Amino acid sequence: MFNVGSQLRKVRRRSNLTLDQLAASSGVDRGTISRIELGHVSPRIDTISFLCEAMGTNLSALFGAPETDPPASAPEPPPAAPRPHAAALPARSEGDGYWPVPTSLWHGLLEVLDRFEALVKNSSELILVQDRAGYILYASPSCETILGLRSPDLVGRHCWSLLHPSDLTPFEELVEALALKANVTDRMDYRMRHKDGSWRWIAGKFSNQLNNPSIQALVLNGLETRGPNPA
């Protein structure tokens, strides 16, 4: 049977990374990575995506790695140079987020996931997927360009925490109303806080996909329409 954790361990060791180094550079805590490698948990899509990025690989390369594994008794490799963003990422635990995927489904998802990442990576459109309670389940790579925040910085945060105080009530009312109507969309302009503290105007489109079995969430698409606004 294909073993996700075993494959992750092989690629990590070939990348000359210890568990601590991979945890620091990916934002996924060390205990979660260890449990994945030991086969004690089934990793989420976003978790594996963060780990792949930190190791400089992608999903297809991760699961296509050679089967030969270093001996179980082999010591951890010596420390490698830390990744540039290592100290900036908060630790995330396996219970923090999103979409557990059984090992038996990984092979069928690889091509779709890689194609999706290739499509959204250079997109100028912000994409946020949030649950009914408002917690972010997925954030597209464009969030870093628009908000200065990487996907690991956003997943698990409450969407409301990013909003301008003046936009919070109408935003919340729109989302609450939208959640009552299946498969509909609505629009609103609102401000989101950039990492530098400024506010960015977003022309947003909201879609209720709670009844879509493949998503089961609310999807927010947005384009930045104005420059930085300090107030």
Secondary structure, DSSP 8 states (H G I E B T S, - for coil): ---HHHHHHHHHHHTT--HHHHHHHHSB-HHHHHHHHTTSS--BHHHHHHHHHHTT--HHHHHTS-S----TT----------TTGGG---B-TTSS--B--GGGHHHHHHHHHHHHHHHHT-SSEEEEE-TTSBEEEE-THHHHHHS--HHHHTTSBGGGGB-HHHHHHHHHHHHHHTTSTT-EEEEEEEEE-TTS-EEEEEEEEEEETT-TTT-EEEEEEEE-S--B--
